[in-house]
C-alpha cells in the first residue's frame, strides 16, 4: 500500500473510462484504416482478429457502460462484480495474445507482455493477502 495504489483505487472508475475512451479512438482509427485503405487493412488484420478483438472491444464497452452507480444498482453488486472480473480477464488475455504474438517481429513487444504479467502477479498477490486477512 502506498500513494499510487491508493490514488488508483480511488480513481479506478475514471482510469477505466479513460482506457475505454482511448480504445474508442483506437476502434475509430481501425475503422478509418479499413475504409480508406482496405488493401493495407487486409494485409494487417487476420479474420480471427475480428473475433478476438471484437470480444475484447465488447467487454471494454460493457465495462464502461456499467461503470456508473445506476448500472451497478440495475445489475446488482454481485452480477456487476462478475461482469467486471470476467471482462478484465478477457481484456488481459486479449492484450497478452495481441502483444505476445508480435514478440518474434520486435522484442519491444516483450515490454507490455512483462508489464501485463507483473500486473497479474500483483493482482494475485493482493487477492491472496485479502483471503488471508479474511480468515
N, C-alpha and C positions, 0 to 999 in steps of 0.2 A: 504494500500500500504506500502510495506517495501522491504528490500533487498531480502529475499527469494522469495516473489511473483514476483518481477521484474526479478530475475535470472530465475525463472521457465518460465516466459513468453518469455524471450529472448532465452531460450534453449528448448522450448517445442518440437521442431522437434526432437532433439536428445534424449530427455526423452521418447518421443513416440516410436522412433525407438529402444531404449533400452528395452522398455516394449515389443515391438513386437519380438525382438530377444530372450528375456527371455521366451516368450511363444513359440517360435520356438523350443527352447531347451526342454521346457516342453512337447510339442507335440511329440518330438523325444523320450522322456522318456516314454510317454504313448504308443507309437508305440512299443518300445522295450519290455515293460511290456506285451503287447498283444502278441508279437512274442515269447518271451522266457518263459512266464508263463501264458498261456491262461486260465488256471483254476482260478488262482488268479484274473486275469483281469475280468473274468466273474462274480466273486463274488463282485468285487469293482465297476463295471460300469454297470449301467442300460441302456437298449436300448435307452430310451428317452434322455439320456445324450449325445448320439451321435448327436442327432438333435440340442439340445440347445447348447451344447459345440461346435458343428460344425459350427453353425451360428455365435457364438462369434468369433471363430478362423477365419472364413471367413472375418468378419469385421476387425479383427486385421490385417489380410493380406492386405485387401483393403486400410485401413488407412495407413499402412506402404508404400504400393506401390504408394500411391498418396500424399506422404509427400515431394515431390520434386517439384521444380519450374516448370519443364516441364509438369508434371502431372497436376498441378494446371492450367497451361495455356491450356492444352488439354481439361480438363473438363470444364473450365470456373470457375471463382471465386464463382459464385452463386451455381453451382452444387457441387463444391468441398466442400463448406461450408455445404450444405445439407447432403452430404455423411458423413462428419465428425461429424456433430451433431447427425445424426441417429446412426452412428457407436458407438459413445461414449455412447449414451443411451443404445444401445443393450448390449454393454460390461458391463456397470454399472449394468444393470438388471441381466445379467448372473452372475456377481460376488455376487450380493445380494442373489440370489437364491442358488448359489453354497455354499456360506458360511452360509447363514441363515438356510438351511435345516440340517446343521451339529451341530447347537447350542444344540439340545437336547442330542447329544452324548458327546459334550465337550463345556463347557461355553467359552472356549478360542476363539471359532469362533465368539463370540459376539464382539470381538475387531475389526476385519476387517469390520464387518457389521456397527459398530458405526462409524468407520473412513469413510466408504462409505457414510453414511447418513450425516456426518459432511461436507464432500466434496460437497454433494448435496446442503446442506444449504448455504455453501459459494458461490457456483455457482449461486443459485437462488438469493441470496442477491446481488451479483455483477451484475447480469442481471437487477435486479430492479433498482439499482443505475444508471446503464448505460441508462436505459429507462428514468429515471427522468432527468438525465443530458441532454439527447437529446431534452427534452421538453423545 
